[in-house]
Amino acid sequence: MKLQKGDLVACYLINSDLEEEALMQHGIVIDVNSTLEDVLVLDNYGDLRWWGENRWRVLKKSEKTLDIPEKI
């Protein structure tokens, strides 16, 4: 599933020592670079970073495209 601006996403820690995966971070997709397959995510710590899109799993798809300013 391709990520798009406004999607609510989560990143889970998967470790052989854990019985279940553990939530590591959650955030909202601010921008998408389809060429590099990267997403700009504002996470629950308030950090804004580019990540590979495979790191994140969609919790809720955005129902419409958000108009997020280019410079935050």
N, C-alpha and C positions, 0 to 999 in steps of 0.2 A: 504494500500500500504506500503510495507516494505521499510524502508530507507536504503540507501547504501552510501558508501564513495563517496564524490563528489556531492551529491545531494544539490541543492540550496533549502533552507527551510525558512519558516517564522512562527512566533508565533504571534497570534492575541489576543487582549484583548476583551473579550466578557463580557458585563456588561448590566444589565437590564436598566440602565440609558442612554445607548447609543442606537441610532437608528440602527446603523450598527457597525459591529466589526471594531476595530482599530488595525492597524499594530503596534506591540510592538517591535519586533526584527526580524532580518533576518540574515542568516548565511549559512555556508557550513558545511556539515557533514564530519568530519575528521576520525571518527572511529565508529564502531557499536559493541555493546556487545549484541548478540542475546539471551544469557542466561538470562540476567537481563532486556532485552528489553530497553536498554539505548543507547543513541547516544552522541558522543563527538562532540560539535558544536563550531566552531569559529564564533562568532557573529559580528554584525556591530559595537560594542563597542571595539572590539579587545580582548574580553574575550574568553577563551577556557574552557568549562565546560561540565560535563556530565549531561544529562537531560533524563527524561523518554521520549521515542519516541512519546508518544501520545501528547506531548506538541507542536510538530512541524508538520507543513503541507508542503508537497512538492510543491515548485513553479516550479521547473524544475528538471527532472530526469537526472542523469549523463548518458551520452551516452556510456561511458566506465568506467571501474573500474580504479580509480586513484592509483598510487603507491605513497602513502604518507608515509614518514619515521615513524617508530615506536616512536621515540623520537623527539619532536619538541622543 
